[in-house]
Amino acid sequence: MSTFVDICALDDLDPERGAGALLGDTQVAVFRLADGTVRAVQQRDPYSGANVMSRGLVGTHRVTGDDGVERDVDTVTTPMLKQVWDVDTGAVLDAGGKDRRPLAVFAAQVRDGRVLVADTPTERAPAPQR
Ligand code: FES
């Protein structure tokens, strides 16, 4: 089971900007979204191998679900080669023509004005069977 680690105050994070944090030996990139919620993903960019994800660009991407319904998902774009991920699932939304390399996602929450991040990544849901 994951333990939640107190990273910083929510006020330490600028909206729509990332910050790097260290969880033991693990580097994570923590983002404060415009709505005041937070997300955390691995700091290492799976494509370039550089620890730069906290420098990524926060945004949204319109996707069409399996049910055919369009919705906006919160995203981060690597500063290196412009691949785009869903910050909630770590799924690649735009691989820039490369193979699909997901990001590890860490559960993150705000409690009493503090940002807490799980010390181990979230289990990835198994790929849907078709
Ligand atoms: S700081 Fe290195 S890619 Fe921007």
Residues whose N, C-alpha, C, O or C-beta is under 5 A from the ligand:
A	BS01	FES	V52 R55 P79
